[in-house]
Amino acid sequence: MAGRLMSALYDQQQPFLELIPQLAEALLVYQQDGKIIACNPQMTQLLGVRAEQLLEQTHLPCSCIWENGMEISPEDFPAHIVLQTKQLYANQLIGIYRADDQLIWTLVTAYPLNINHQEQCVICKFVDISTYIQREESLSTKLNFFTQLFENTTVGMAITDIQGQFVYLNTAFCDLFGYRFEELIHQPFTCLLAPELHTKAMQWHVRYLTNASSNSGNWPLQHRDKHLLRHHIAESQLMDEKGHLFKITTITNLQHYYQHNNLILPDLSHYTMWLPQLLRALSITLLSVDKRGILVFAQGDNLEILGIHADDLEQPLFKTDSPILRFSAQIKQALLGETLQETFQQNNRLFNLHFLPLMDLDFCVGLLLLLQDTTEQHRLSARVKTLTQETNLLITHAELGLLTTQGQYITRVNPRCESLFGYSQIELLSLSIQQLFVDSRDYDYINHLITEKNFDYQPRQWLRRKDETTFYAHIRLQPSQTQKTLWLVEDLTVKQQTQESLAIADIVWTNSDNAVFLLDSEHRILRANPAATHFTGYFEAELTERFLQDLQVEWLDNHINEAITSALQHNRHWQGMVWQRHKRGGIYQCHLTVQPYQPASLPERRYIVILNQLHNQRSALHDPLTQLANRALFCHNLNKTLTSAKRNHKTFALLLINIDNMADINQQFGYVLGDKFLQRLGTSFEEILRHSDLVARYDGAQFIIALGEISEPQHAGLVGEMLLFKATQPLNLEDCLLQSKASIGIVVYPQDQGEVNELLTMVELATQQAQQLGGDQCLFYNLALQALHKS
């Protein structure tokens, strides 16, 4: 097959075959079975191998890594992916360890090529971008070099824009005038001058930048304490790539240069003022040689490595038996204008020596020799490489799912994640971590833990697989030095459910009218049946990990709660009447049974809890907390009110009161005072209404009122204002001052037409709109009535 394929390639591409060796790109050709059947010389040169080491192989004889450092498996290599998908795979950044263990970075593009109707091959193109990356690293090194220079010099430096405002200052500049950086940045430079000079100085500043005239001299600059400073100022113009003009100002404290009343100004352009200090800070040794080979400058801690002394200035560079003689050929070559670099070992240390020609137009006028001790860098690089290999080995064979995220994005996964979530590694890297959660609120909670850096808490959450099934996971979070987060995911589903299914028959669990909970040894809810959602208002995922005590109302029957806790602690059976709290804030009474049991395969004890809610005529129609009518009774009466209004052409109104900050009150003062606060509000609303009106508890923090009959629609607005005043008055409960913020929506029939459900929807929308507008206001659903109410 390989022969037929090569023959077909030759027949179709014969005119172009002579061009292939001249291409800059390295090329590989794969046939349908994944074997390499052709390569160009650039490919063998790129990898540092012979052609016979590539041909008839299914993968490269070199290790390949992704950009994140993870090793690329043969089946994930671009060429093999294209063989499977028949689609273009373009511009993938891949690192390749050559045969000499040198790491090079390439952009890889693979695309299918049809030879004839039966056969197809894949062309894989490699573009070496290592030089580009090295240039970026070199630019970063230079930027760090000049940042060190800017901040470590004793000369004050500042950059000012065309408006005269400081856009950057170094520490020395701020210290000269007694200011902090944040006090001067974005302020006009005239703040350092006497007030009478502000206008003149700003005019000069604009004229200087626009005309590019030179200036240097003494200015009567003021210290922060208003005394004048005698400083020398030098200025120059700078234009960025967008054409914006800036002024660079250097200021030197002249007090160091007065001798017997004679002013001596330093030459700021001379390197001897700052270069020695900078070289000491950077641990770099620097030599300067002129065209004749005379040593002009020498500074650094490693001069002896080259056999040079600081007092050898103005002497020929080469001496008899001097260690620098070994580099004479490179120095002569660099003096011809070529930049060179040499790496050598001496005294068990590793050094890099850079030969940098100094050019004047097209002529070399001198040479800089830059010597760096890279021993520690090399050692650390080797250590990092070893640690990376060890880490990859551990991650690959770990039993836990390991994910690395940055923000919401997954940046790395181990093979265990594939079996946990049912996705391939490539699919997982294209997902957001939020997509793996059953409930987005669970992710929001964990993201809050990461933001707060609370890595001690180890949540348990329900996670989603690719096939939409779920599993119960124990999640551990670990921070990273690179602003990334490591997730360790353990599947607890089998451990949690195997023993539970032996103790509870599935048909009883699913179809029981009673709420049933399974607790662990710490009295935490592990599972809840469907009826528990109806009883408590929470979904099963919300109940998981809650404690049974979280659902109880402590202040109504505290002694019963203590009895339940004692029974759980001593593994005893218990049953009795308790008060429970609904998710929406309401409370209800029910019969509770606690039954401990010991699973056969688990050392810790478990508990089954059964809730049987009591029903009577009043509890079915009234809110157990406030004793007001509940929503069912209110809707029943509203239906009668609407029927009567239609028959007798009467006007009535609905007012929905929402306590906007009820959650904050509960968090600050606790549910006990929160419940009592709602009770007092309900009583106060009843006190200001007529006997013909009906007030009910509509939801956890909402009350709804039906004004049975009103003569004018405006009357509903007046009642709403009274209710708003009542709802927002401070209330003293148990030495605590509670004050609510409320929003009220108003619907008036017949101006607002509809059946009961439609009228309720209208009043809910009006209340939501009032809340969105800032709260503490009444808002009619009908815009015409709202305008009349305002007037």
VOGU-3710 file (C-alpha; in Angstrom, 3 decimals, decimal comma):
1> magrlmsaly> 0,000/0,000/0,000  2,864/2,363/0,818  4,313/1,781/-2,647  0,989/2,573/-4,372  0,589/5,691/-2,252  4,110/6,965/-3,005  3,544/6,219/-6,699  0,294/8,193/-6,657  1,986/11,057/-4,869  4,787/11,037/-7,414
11> dqqqpfleli> 2,408/10,962/-10,397  0,290/13,865/-9,148  2,991/16,038/-7,568  6,042/15,341/-9,797  6,507/19,008/-10,867  6,715/20,082/-7,235  8,949/17,397/-5,753  12,122/19,368/-6,397  10,703/22,282/-4,410  10,145/20,287/-1,200
21> pqlaeallvy> 13,824/20,325/-0,014  13,829/24,114/-0,453  10,843/24,705/1,874  11,390/26,271/5,308  8,731/24,057/6,894  9,478/20,504/8,049  7,071/17,948/6,534  5,898/14,409/7,345  3,529/12,261/5,272  1,376/9,617/7,023
31> qqdgkiiacn> -0,511/6,895/5,196  -3,920/5,538/6,220  -2,546/2,988/8,717  -0,753/5,793/10,609  2,792/4,996/9,411  5,214/7,703/8,234  6,037/7,149/4,563  7,904/10,349/3,653  9,787/13,271/5,201  11,882/16,161/3,907
41> pqmtqllgvr> 15,435/17,062/5,068  14,093/19,923/7,163  12,215/17,383/9,309  15,283/15,289/10,081  17,288/18,473/10,807  14,510/19,765/13,109  14,428/16,546/15,161  18,148/15,756/14,945  17,481/12,206/13,643  18,039/10,256/10,430
51> aeqlleqthl> 15,248/9,642/7,923  15,320/5,865/8,526  14,431/6,541/12,201  11,164/8,133/11,016  10,042/6,053/8,037  7,598/3,208/8,684  7,101/4,466/12,288  3,669/5,368/13,713  4,984/8,074/16,040  7,999/10,326/16,445
61> pcsciwengm> 11,095/8,902/18,192  11,061/12,023/20,417  8,975/12,973/23,438  6,328/15,632/22,701  4,508/17,878/25,173  1,574/20,275/25,085  1,992/23,938/26,030  0,947/23,135/29,638  3,810/20,604/29,944  1,640/17,476/29,703
71> eispedfpah> 3,104/14,706/27,535  1,260/13,981/24,257  0,184/10,383/23,738  0,669/8,948/20,197  -3,099/8,738/19,587  -3,518/12,430/20,473  -0,864/13,592/18,014  -2,405/15,891/15,323  -1,678/13,543/12,413  -3,520/10,615/14,058
81> ivlqtkqlya> -6,463/12,858/14,982  -6,767/13,948/11,320  -6,623/10,300/10,192  -9,663/9,644/12,394  -11,651/12,859/11,822  -10,640/13,684/8,207  -10,646/17,344/9,304  -7,964/20,031/9,288  -6,001/20,384/12,577  -4,307/23,798/12,435
91> nqligiyrad> -1,613/25,711/14,362  -1,267/23,544/17,487  1,659/24,605/19,731  3,739/21,489/20,549  7,095/21,146/22,301  9,500/18,458/21,017  12,552/17,103/22,864  15,159/16,565/20,138  17,560/13,652/20,119  20,120/15,877/21,920
101> dqliwtlvta> 17,478/16,553/24,654  17,033/20,174/23,477  13,441/21,420/23,733  12,113/23,179/20,621  8,655/24,688/20,145  6,774/24,178/16,891  3,462/25,128/15,330  1,974/21,923/13,898  -0,694/21,788/11,182  -2,074/18,509/9,843
111> yplninhqeq> -4,489/18,178/6,946  -5,867/15,302/4,877  -4,815/14,799/1,262  -6,826/12,654/-1,167  -4,579/10,654/-3,500  -7,354/8,825/-5,294  -10,869/7,679/-4,506  -9,677/4,763/-2,375  -6,597/6,107/-0,561  -5,912/9,124/1,588
121> cvickfvdis> -2,830/10,375/3,416  -2,111/13,123/5,939  0,450/15,912/5,543  1,882/17,190/8,841  3,731/20,549/8,761  6,088/21,742/11,537  7,222/25,384/11,892  10,045/26,007/14,403  9,131/29,047/16,552  11,783/28,538/19,256
131> tyiqreesls> 13,656/31,649/18,085  10,483/33,709/18,422  9,934/32,450/21,981  13,590/33,125/22,833  13,165/36,681/21,541  10,162/37,125/23,802  12,195/35,874/26,771  15,068/38,185/25,787  12,654/41,128/25,615  11,362/40,219/29,077
141> tklnfftqlf> 14,965/40,126/30,377  15,686/43,555/28,896  12,488/44,957/30,361  13,500/43,634/33,785  16,982/45,137/33,273  15,641/48,641/32,625  13,038/48,325/35,393  15,882/47,568/37,830  17,808/50,551/36,474  14,810/52,850/36,759
151> enttvgmait> 14,042/51,907/40,366  17,551/51,475/41,800  19,206/54,686/40,632  19,504/57,651/42,993  18,581/59,983/40,130  14,921/60,999/40,166  13,126/60,070/36,950  9,586/60,924/35,839  7,496/60,716/32,656  4,923/63,433/31,956
161> diqgqfvyln> 2,219/63,449/29,250  1,185/66,369/27,011  -1,286/67,575/29,704  1,564/67,879/32,174  0,415/64,965/34,356  2,825/62,391/35,775  2,245/58,983/34,153  5,206/57,284/35,840  7,775/58,139/38,558  10,524/56,195/40,244
171> tafcdlfgyr> 11,095/55,971/43,981  14,047/58,400/43,964  11,913/61,134/42,356  9,231/60,822/45,063  11,848/60,772/47,847  13,501/63,972/46,601  10,272/65,918/47,163  8,912/64,076/50,195  5,836/62,581/48,455  4,506/59,057/48,042
181> feelihqpft> 4,036/57,589/44,573  0,225/57,575/44,816  0,214/61,279/45,784  2,020/62,394/42,604  0,838/59,929/39,945  -1,727/61,538/37,570  -1,085/64,961/39,180  0,312/67,970/37,191  4,058/68,554/37,517  3,294/72,177/38,495
191> cllapelhtk> 2,400/70,950/42,004  6,184/70,960/42,642  6,485/74,668/41,737  5,453/77,865/43,460  1,834/78,840/42,565  2,899/81,955/40,657  4,903/79,793/38,219  2,116/77,295/37,369  0,762/79,037/34,252  4,179/79,914/32,825
201> amqwhvrylt> 5,549/76,420/33,445  2,565/74,728/31,752  2,871/77,011/28,712  6,573/76,151/28,456  5,774/72,453/28,819  3,365/72,391/25,853  5,698/74,550/23,752  8,628/72,276/24,558  6,830/69,076/23,530  5,321/70,509/20,344
211> nassnsgnwp> 8,518/72,260/19,201  10,955/69,668/20,633  13,300/72,439/21,829  16,005/71,423/24,280  16,129/72,688/27,829  18,294/72,158/30,867  18,749/74,301/33,950  17,793/75,043/37,530  14,154/75,439/38,581  12,903/76,772/41,921
221> lqhrdkhllr> 11,357/73,427/42,851  9,562/73,065/46,192  9,760/70,271/48,737  6,515/69,107/50,292  7,207/71,364/53,299  7,464/74,362/50,860  11,212/75,023/51,200  13,077/75,446/47,913  15,406/72,729/46,646  18,467/73,325/44,499
231> hhiaesqlmd> 18,225/70,461/41,994  19,548/70,002/38,499  16,894/69,131/35,908  17,386/67,585/32,462  14,534/66,879/30,064  14,046/65,034/26,787  11,173/64,229/24,494  9,665/60,787/23,819  7,063/59,727/21,233  5,370/56,318/21,437
241> ekghlfkitt> 4,284/54,185/18,491  0,878/55,876/18,388  2,379/59,358/18,102  1,687/60,422/21,702  4,228/62,898/23,134  5,816/62,535/26,564  8,512/64,385/28,507  11,184/62,437/30,405  12,594/64,390/33,341  15,730/63,455/35,330
251> itnlqhyyqh> 16,467/65,353/38,548  19,706/65,195/40,571  20,119/66,478/44,119  22,806/69,156/43,771  23,710/69,177/47,482  26,121/66,284/46,833  28,016/68,297/44,193  28,730/71,587/45,987  32,376/72,054/46,917  33,478/75,449/48,318
261> nnlilpdlsh> 30,476/77,173/46,714  31,546/75,897/43,290  28,803/73,963/41,506  29,935/70,758/39,818  27,264/69,226/37,560  27,562/65,512/36,787  27,361/64,129/33,269  24,197/62,075/33,524  24,871/60,299/30,270  28,008/58,677/31,699
271> ytmwlpqllr> 27,453/55,052/32,707  29,844/55,153/35,708  27,125/56,832/37,809  24,723/53,905/37,793  26,193/50,895/36,002  28,422/49,520/38,836  25,518/49,605/41,290  23,239/47,943/38,771  25,745/45,192/37,935  26,180/44,367/41,615
281> alsitllsvd> 22,412/44,090/42,012  22,095/41,794/38,973  25,199/39,626/39,680  26,539/40,304/36,170  30,166/40,821/35,128  30,680/43,347/32,293  33,767/44,209/30,237  34,113/46,883/27,565  36,852/46,689/24,918  37,595/49,238/22,211
291> krgilvfaqg> 38,498/48,475/18,588  42,197/48,201/19,488  41,558/45,550/22,156  42,147/47,975/25,061  40,085/47,290/28,221  37,905/50,359/28,869  35,613/49,147/31,638  35,540/46,126/33,992  33,062/45,539/36,769  31,578/42,454/38,463
301> dnleilgiha> 32,198/39,624/40,919  33,552/37,077/38,379  36,364/39,017/36,731  38,893/36,430/37,977  37,167/33,758/35,835  38,448/35,652/32,783  41,779/36,572/34,427  40,862/40,291/34,543  41,350/42,757/37,423  39,539/46,043/38,015
311> ddleqplfkt> 42,859/47,944/37,855  43,678/46,610/34,363  41,837/49,526/32,675  43,515/51,153/29,680  45,579/47,963/29,268  45,481/45,448/26,385  42,818/42,802/26,999  45,038/39,817/26,190  47,882/38,906/28,498  50,196/35,964/28,582
321> dspilrfsaq> 48,454/32,830/29,934  45,291/34,821/30,679  42,119/32,631/30,727  40,434/35,040/28,331  42,862/33,942/25,586  40,643/30,893/25,030  38,033/33,274/23,579  40,352/35,250/21,323  38,786/33,821/18,153  35,280/34,784/19,287
331> ikqallgetl> 36,422/38,285/20,281  38,031/38,858/16,889  34,875/37,582/15,171  32,644/39,846/17,322  34,846/42,872/16,504  33,835/42,256/12,900  30,237/42,932/13,921  28,877/39,443/14,762  27,000/38,725/18,035  28,160/35,479/19,681
341> qetfqqnnrl> 27,492/33,443/22,813  29,598/30,772/24,522  28,785/28,418/27,414  31,661/26,970/29,437  32,384/25,279/32,758  35,020/26,301/35,289  35,493/25,386/38,948  32,330/23,208/38,817  30,283/26,221/37,750  28,492/26,957/34,494
351> fnlhflplmd> 28,879/30,341/32,748  27,381/32,089/29,726  29,594/34,636/27,942  27,953/37,037/25,474  30,001/38,952/22,879  28,078/42,107/21,900  29,629/44,383/19,222  29,164/48,155/19,609  28,240/49,553/16,210  28,515/53,086/14,849
361> ldfcvgllll> 26,552/53,046/11,600  28,041/50,020/9,801  31,359/49,971/11,711  32,215/48,132/14,930  33,848/50,546/17,362  34,130/48,294/20,367  32,863/45,237/22,186  30,893/44,388/25,328  31,537/41,068/27,110  28,694/40,035/29,405
371> lqdtteqhrl> 29,453/37,136/31,800  26,658/35,420/33,751  26,901/32,592/36,286  24,076/30,217/35,249  24,999/27,328/37,568  21,964/27,744/39,785  19,644/28,306/36,839  20,872/25,118/35,174  20,516/23,149/38,411  17,002/24,438/38,967
381> sarvktltqe> 16,058/23,723/35,346  17,221/20,126/35,686  15,374/19,806/38,990  12,159/21,204/37,495  12,410/18,773/34,604  12,874/15,828/37,002  9,991/16,993/39,197  7,791/17,422/36,129  8,501/13,850/35,023  7,784/12,507/38,524
391> tnllithael> 4,598/14,578/38,812  3,331/13,392/35,433  3,953/9,780/36,506  2,016/10,249/39,765  -0,850/12,128/38,090  -1,230/9,452/35,408  -1,621/6,613/37,947  -3,602/8,453/40,649  -6,913/6,900/41,710  -8,446/10,341/42,265
401> gllttqgqyi> -9,633/12,594/39,466  -7,213/15,542/39,201  -8,198/18,749/37,421  -6,411/22,089/37,228  -8,522/25,191/36,613  -7,815/28,839/35,994  -11,008/30,810/36,464  -13,795/28,654/35,009  -11,556/26,933/32,451  -10,069/23,439/32,830
411> trvnprcesl> -6,361/23,557/31,943  -5,223/20,031/32,827  -6,745/16,621/33,668  -5,437/13,149/34,465  -6,691/9,884/32,877  -8,896/9,078/35,923  -11,141/12,048/34,981  -12,071/10,270/31,747  -13,691/7,376/33,634  -15,243/9,695/36,241
421> fgysqiells> -16,962/12,076/33,815  -17,170/10,011/30,619  -15,361/12,652/28,536  -12,027/12,350/26,766  -9,177/14,535/27,995  -9,499/16,772/24,916  -13,250/17,210/25,536  -12,673/18,089/29,198  -10,121/20,765/28,256  -12,784/22,447/26,097
431> lsiqqlfvds> -15,376/22,548/28,919  -16,045/24,999/31,706  -15,783/23,436/35,194  -19,297/24,771/35,871  -20,699/22,377/33,214  -19,748/19,389/35,422  -22,055/20,482/38,275  -25,668/19,350/38,563  -26,706/22,619/40,209  -24,989/25,897/39,244
441> rdydyinhli> -25,462/27,122/42,827  -23,140/24,351/44,020  -20,439/25,686/41,691  -21,090/29,253/42,855  -20,525/28,070/46,437  -17,217/26,352/45,607  -16,094/29,351/43,531  -16,789/31,471/46,619  -14,501/29,160/48,639  -11,738/29,606/46,047
451> teknfdyqpr> -12,179/33,397/46,026  -12,012/33,499/49,831  -9,039/31,068/49,736  -10,918/28,713/52,095  -9,096/25,564/51,005  -9,638/23,807/54,362  -13,312/23,106/53,651  -13,878/19,967/51,568  -17,392/20,008/50,080  -19,353/17,059/48,783
461> qwlrrkdett> -21,407/17,774/45,679  -23,371/16,044/42,930  -21,497/16,114/39,622  -22,705/15,376/36,097  -21,303/12,872/33,583  -21,357/13,212/29,796  -24,367/10,854/29,558  -26,327/13,127/32,005  -26,051/10,628/34,887  -24,782/11,980/38,197
471> fyahirlqps> -22,401/10,847/40,927  -21,733/12,030/44,457  -18,199/13,408/44,812  -15,888/14,488/47,594  -13,972/17,569/46,371  -10,681/18,799/47,781  -9,244/22,116/46,617  -5,543/22,999/46,589  -4,067/26,419/45,653  -1,258/26,854/43,127
481> qtqktlwlve> 1,542/29,401/42,889  0,401/30,207/39,313  -3,073/31,459/40,314  -4,517/28,071/39,361  -6,555/25,689/41,507  -6,097/21,917/41,760  -9,296/19,867/42,191  -9,109/16,351/43,663  -12,371/14,517/42,926  -13,330/11,229/44,621
491> dltvkqqtqe> -16,455/9,295/43,591  -18,456/8,454/46,740  -21,587/7,234/44,951  -21,080/3,499/45,454  -19,890/3,942/49,018  -22,919/6,081/49,873  -25,646/4,073/48,168  -24,678/0,412/48,427  -25,461/-0,012/52,142  -28,441/2,337/52,010
501> slaiadivwt> -30,214/0,230/49,387  -29,936/-2,830/51,693  -31,729/-1,033/54,554  -34,499/0,827/52,703  -36,802/-0,783/50,175  -36,893/1,369/47,047  -40,656/1,224/46,649  -41,265/2,500/50,210  -38,606/5,158/49,814  -40,060/6,529/46,561
511> nsdnavflld> -43,796/6,313/47,193  -44,082/7,027/50,904  -46,304/9,965/51,927  -43,917/10,575/54,829  -40,630/12,421/54,531  -37,704/10,006/55,077  -34,078/11,018/55,686  -30,924/8,944/55,980  -28,371/10,444/58,425  -24,714/9,639/58,921
521> sehrilranp> -23,037/9,218/62,319  -22,684/13,019/62,642  -26,448/13,477/62,090  -25,866/14,895/58,612  -28,446/14,168/55,883  -27,068/11,764/53,275  -30,260/11,089/51,303  -33,870/12,257/51,288  -36,920/10,763/49,604  -39,205/12,740/47,192
531> aathftgyfe> -41,749/13,422/49,938  -39,055/15,310/51,882  -39,038/17,949/49,133  -42,759/18,515/49,632  -42,359/18,703/53,424  -39,318/20,994/53,578  -39,347/22,899/50,272  -35,723/21,839/49,568  -34,569/19,688/46,654  -32,672/16,510/47,534
541> aelterflqd> -29,353/18,075/46,426  -29,993/21,022/48,794  -30,800/18,737/51,742  -27,608/16,724/51,254  -24,912/17,629/53,798  -27,392/19,578/55,997  -27,798/18,579/59,638  -31,203/17,484/60,877  -31,108/20,287/63,471  -30,944/22,843/60,621
551> lqvewldnhi> -34,604/22,079/59,787  -35,916/22,469/63,345  -37,251/25,587/65,099  -35,160/25,796/68,254  -36,997/28,566/70,061  -40,420/26,839/69,898  -39,462/23,506/71,489  -35,840/23,640/72,593  -36,243/20,863/75,181  -37,488/18,481/72,471
561> neaitsalqh> -34,483/19,305/70,298  -32,210/18,473/73,216  -34,007/15,151/73,668  -33,535/14,322/69,956  -29,838/15,228/70,115  -29,370/13,066/73,218  -31,111/10,111/71,535  -28,916/10,424/68,446  -25,742/10,628/70,526  -26,666/7,500/72,518
571> nrhwqgmvwq> -28,000/5,558/69,490  -31,529/5,291/70,903  -34,909/5,188/69,225  -36,982/8,380/69,650  -40,363/9,664/68,482  -42,516/12,693/69,291  -44,016/15,977/68,084  -41,611/18,657/66,723  -41,751/21,982/64,904  -39,932/22,098/61,550
581> rhkrggiyqc> -38,978/25,069/59,376  -39,938/25,213/55,663  -37,443/26,590/53,099  -39,690/29,605/52,480  -39,598/30,504/56,163  -42,869/28,968/57,370  -43,028/26,476/60,234  -45,176/23,376/60,660  -45,739/20,710/63,313  -45,179/17,038/62,566
591> hltvqpyqpa> -44,520/13,655/64,162  -40,828/12,662/64,013  -39,342/9,171/64,431  -35,604/8,456/64,745  -34,403/4,859/64,283  -30,651/3,985/64,512  -29,206/1,025/62,599  -25,778/-0,503/62,037  -24,774/-1,287/58,414  -23,051/-4,622/58,034
601> slperryivi> -20,045/-3,303/56,096  -19,570/0,110/57,704  -18,066/0,835/61,148  -20,124/3,983/61,748  -23,790/3,970/62,737  -26,566/5,423/60,530  -30,036/6,760/61,324  -33,402/6,743/59,555  -35,656/9,737/60,316  -39,369/9,747/59,363
611> lnqlhnqrsa> -41,542/12,902/59,376  -45,350/12,626/59,365  -46,991/16,062/58,993  -50,212/16,689/60,985  -53,156/18,163/59,149  -56,304/19,798/60,500  -58,727/22,300/59,078  -56,980/25,341/60,534  -53,406/24,247/59,782  -54,432/23,602/56,186
621> lhdpltqlan> -55,746/27,183/55,760  -53,542/29,288/58,069  -49,847/30,057/58,278  -48,478/28,353/61,431  -46,011/31,172/62,200  -48,134/34,328/61,851  -51,558/32,641/62,212  -52,666/34,671/59,167  -54,498/33,129/56,238  -52,173/31,171/53,962
631> ralfchnlnk> -52,037/31,387/50,187  -54,644/28,660/49,655  -57,250/30,405/51,848  -56,440/33,795/50,328  -56,860/32,510/46,735  -60,165/30,905/47,713  -61,485/34,207/49,121  -60,019/36,180/46,204  -61,967/34,036/43,775  -65,197/34,904/45,633
641> tltsakrnhk> -64,245/38,607/45,713  -63,587/38,612/41,954  -66,898/36,875/41,202  -68,819/39,398/43,333  -67,008/42,374/41,716  -67,885/41,146/38,239  -71,532/40,642/39,166  -71,993/43,951/41,060  -69,473/46,073/39,062  -67,378/46,785/42,158
651> tfalllinid> -63,774/47,881/42,538  -61,214/46,007/44,696  -57,427/46,010/44,990  -54,540/43,608/45,685  -51,357/44,745/47,496  -48,300/42,459/47,683  -45,718/43,469/50,321  -42,173/42,063/49,942  -39,686/42,429/52,829  -36,589/43,016/50,683
661> nmadinqqfg> -33,920/42,544/53,364  -35,424/39,576/55,242  -32,418/37,373/54,426  -30,060/39,982/55,919  -32,222/40,215/59,081  -32,116/36,431/59,522  -28,359/36,364/58,972  -27,684/39,242/61,396  -30,150/38,450/64,189  -30,972/34,753/63,604
671> yvlgdkflqr> -34,151/32,988/62,581  -35,632/33,230/66,076  -35,874/37,033/65,996  -36,639/36,873/62,254  -39,724/34,750/62,938  -40,889/37,061/65,705  -40,337/40,058/63,430  -42,640/38,518/60,771  -45,258/37,794/63,438  -45,226/41,435/64,581
681> lgtsfeeilr> -45,469/42,693/60,993  -48,494/40,487/60,280  -50,238/41,740/63,459  -49,477/45,400/62,618  -50,926/44,995/59,111  -54,157/43,538/60,510  -54,478/46,472/62,923  -54,644/49,158/60,205  -57,002/47,267/57,846  -60,788/46,950/57,856
691> hsdlvarydg> -62,593/43,775/58,928  -63,742/43,366/55,336  -60,142/43,266/54,104  -58,044/40,089/54,154  -54,304/39,879/54,915  -52,381/36,634/54,322  -48,853/35,347/54,322  -48,154/34,868/50,634  -44,604/33,492/50,821  -41,633/33,392/53,232
701> aqfiialgei> -41,080/37,173/53,347  -44,237/38,325/51,533  -47,681/39,394/52,728  -50,671/39,901/50,423  -53,765/42,025/51,123  -57,145/42,169/49,396  -59,049/45,453/49,877  -62,554/44,022/49,500  -64,239/47,118/48,115  -62,872/50,632/47,396
711> sepqhaglvg> -64,628/53,651/45,884  -61,598/55,073/44,022  -58,396/53,395/42,731  -56,315/56,096/44,462  -57,468/54,717/47,833  -55,351/51,623/47,192  -52,292/53,872/46,882  -53,076/55,580/50,206  -53,426/52,222/51,959  -50,177/51,092/50,317
721> emllfkatqp> -48,328/54,135/51,703  -49,666/53,403/55,226  -48,574/49,763/54,943  -45,151/50,836/53,636  -44,733/53,213/56,592  -45,734/50,436/58,994  -43,412/47,866/57,389  -40,321/50,108/57,486  -40,614/51,398/61,054  -37,793/50,280/63,433
731> lnledcllqs> -38,932/47,510/65,763  -37,284/46,691/69,120  -37,219/42,946/69,855  -35,239/41,542/72,767  -32,976/44,613/72,926  -32,291/44,407/69,179  -33,401/47,107/66,760  -34,768/45,555/63,551  -35,774/47,602/60,509  -36,959/46,261/57,196
741> kasigivvyp> -36,888/47,566/53,650  -40,083/46,863/51,706  -41,483/47,026/48,157  -45,252/47,031/47,444  -46,999/46,190/44,167  -50,649/47,205/43,590  -53,297/45,820/41,202  -56,784/47,409/40,924  -59,765/45,646/39,410  -61,422/46,389/36,919
751> qdqgevnell> -58,648/48,667/35,616  -56,469/45,528/35,660  -58,469/42,738/34,028  -57,918/39,004/34,455  -58,689/35,860/36,383  -57,246/35,086/39,833  -53,931/33,665/38,570  -53,489/36,560/36,131  -54,147/39,161/38,824  -51,635/37,461/41,133
761> tmvelatqqa> -49,034/37,464/38,348  -49,631/41,192/37,757  -49,168/42,106/41,420  -45,976/39,980/41,601  -44,540/41,797/38,563  -45,401/45,207/40,059  -43,661/44,247/43,314  -40,565/43,027/41,467  -40,432/46,291/39,510  -40,690/48,331/42,720
771> qqlggdqclf> -37,824/46,289/44,184  -35,672/46,775/41,068  -36,234/50,542/41,279  -34,596/50,590/44,710  -37,418/49,483/47,017  -39,202/51,442/49,778  -41,964/52,444/47,373  -45,427/51,497/46,113  -45,897/50,807/42,412  -49,152/50,274/40,484
781> ynlalqalhk> -49,147/47,660/37,753  -51,304/50,035/35,714  -49,114/52,901/34,437  -52,047/55,326/34,239  -52,914/54,680/37,889  -49,248/55,067/38,821  -49,110/58,494/37,160  -52,316/59,490/38,965  -50,860/58,263/42,271  -47,713/60,371/41,805
791> s> -49,726/63,518/40,972
//
